[in-house]
Amino acid sequence: MLQRSRQRTNRLWPVLAAPGVGWLLLFFLAPLYVVLAIVFGQRDPVFRTAVPVWNPLQWDPTQFTYVLTRIGPDGVYFPALVRTVVYVAAASILCLCIAFPVAYYVSRLAGRHKGLLIALLIAPFWISYMMRMLAWVNLLQNDGLFNRMLSFGGLFDPNVDWLTGQPVVVILGLVYGYVPYMILPLYAGLDRLSQSMLEASRDLGANRVSSFVRVTLPMCRPTIMAAVLLTCLPMLGDYFTNDLLSASPKTAMVGNLINDSVQAPGQTGQAGAFVMLVLLATVLPMVYYVRVTLRGDEVRT
Amino acid sequence: MSVMTPEKTLRGPVGWWRDPWRRPRILAGITIAYLVWSLLPVLIAVMFSFNDGRSRTNWQGFSFRWYWGDQTKSVWHDASLHTALLQTLKLGLLSTLIAVPLGVLFAIGVDRWRGRLPSGANVLMLISFVIPEVLLAVALLFMVTSLALPFGLGTSAQVIGLVTYQVAYPAVLVRARLATIGPQYEEAAMDLGASQLDALRRVTLPMLMPAIFASTVLVFADVIDDFVLVRYLSNGSATEPVSVKIYNTARAAPTPALNALATLLLLAAFAAVVIGYLVFRRMTRNDDTTGRGIAAFAGET
């Protein structure tokens, strides 16, 4: 009896998981292999379309090395890569500077307005990203409200062209777009923080600053890392913020390189190579995120 | 300001700073400033959708001109605008209907099924959760265009991409819920004679319902805001949803009809979330094993 039921359970769980596993294999892993086959594949000499090569033994690295030689310090793609790193780093630091105090206040000190504040913090999630960018496009136009505000009713003439290649606008746009994605995980982590531990540190004589630095921060380091990763990773593939708020090659990031080469005929292989590069650059952070999440599961169960 | 022992009471900013019971006014200020910064631009964009004139920066009186008043350019009369809205809602419904059951079954199966294969599948699912969206989008685009598949670009490819990207949401939420429920209810049911499948169907599944429902709402709200996947996998303007429409026209002298379209999308997401939250509260009315606040609804516990 026991034997039989155990056998049945053994079959039940794989059957339940099978559709999801199959879906991920078909539409998540397989497409990534297609990218490899295209990057290391051939190009049709007449139509300039990509011809994927499925057999790894026949892979031809020409297109990949073509891109690789152009991302070095002298290559045409180098500035965009540096810009990506600088913009994403700056935006992430700014995000953390905003998100941490807000998450800390709402999770630990908000009192009876907590529910309302959480609803307002979550609201940007359910407002389309494009709409939030559109809102800034409207505000930052040459005759927009922002310039009018700067002129203090005609006192000054700021006359700044915000929407044509201003790095500051792009970075702040990224912050505006992604900071909600940082606040929520931080909120969840800080909310779980044990209050008794903090009280103990105060009882044992630590002042506010040192109990924050020596108790709060170390306890929520995994949360902070996960929250930073959750904002960094999508920023690395972002091109639309840039397109809407700058639309200038002066601020192009690696996402723009991908987007431009996907749409250009004959550059499919290059687009694939950029995808491979971003994937390689993000694989370690992603694995780190997965490990933190899995460890969190173990602690909770 | 609180009352302290008389000899220690200090007036002025220094005393305020040292008072350990002072209210967290600085943090509260940062939080409020953040909320204003994050929500006010969107509210202004919504306001200008009701503008009587063509401008998105000069207020010229209230009207519904851009919703249905204008005979050619309003959302109601301009076919390209309302097909975008319909496409968005269609993608939202279809993707949610596929992604949620897939993710829930996956979560239950992987949670119980021990071994290398399910933990590998779990890692794959978590990576699909954090991979930069543009990478998945380009990979799927390459797969659809370079293989002879039974589906082409357009709604079917968009739904497949969205399901792949969203399936992790219900899976993560349901697994977290399974961890808090624990195995004891199911074991009790089986001790009382229920088979494994019956215990799952009649004990575990009802207890999972709030988490499943919350993830349904989250997936829907997320899908209708999606941009990267649906843009690459669309096939001409007939399958371009609202986000793509905004992206295409935001920098090309749009009318407030674009704001009106974005506002309608916002209303759809808002309605889904508010109704969803009210239903969620009803579902968890007598359940004290789960959080009932808006944070629990958004999957932050």
Interface residues (C-beta under 8 A of the other chain):
Chain A: S5 R8 T9 L12 W13 P14 V15 L16 A17 A18 P19 G20 V21 W23 L24 L25 F27 F28 L29 A30 P31 L32 V34 V35 A37 I38 A50 P52 I98 P101 V102 Y104 Y105 V106 L109 A110 G115 L117 I118 A119 L120 L121 I122 A123 P124 F125 W126 I127 S128 Y129 M130 M131 R132 M133 L134 A135 W136 V137 N138 L139 Q141 D143 G144 L145 R148 L163 Y176 V179 P180 L184 P185 Y187 A188 D191 R208 L229 L230 L233 P234 L236 G237 D238 Y239 F240 D243 L244 A247 G255 I258 N259 V262 T268 A271 G272 V275 V278 L279 T282 M286 Y289 V290 T293 L294 D297 R300 T301
Chain B: P20 P24 L27 A28 I30 T31 Y34 L35 W37 S38 L39 P41 V42 I44 A45 F48 R56 T57 N58 L102 G103 L105 F106 I108 G109 V110 R112 W113 L117 P118 A121 N122 V123 L124 M125 L126 I127 S128 V130 I131 P132 E133 V134 L135 L136 V138 A139 L140 L141 F142 M143 S146 L147 I160 G161 V163 T164 V167 A171 R175 A176 A179 T180 S195 Q196 L197 L200 A221 D222 I224 D225 F227 V228 Y232 V242 S243 I246 Y247 A250 R251 L258 N259 A262 L265 L266 A269 F270 V273 G293 I294 A295 A298 E300 T301
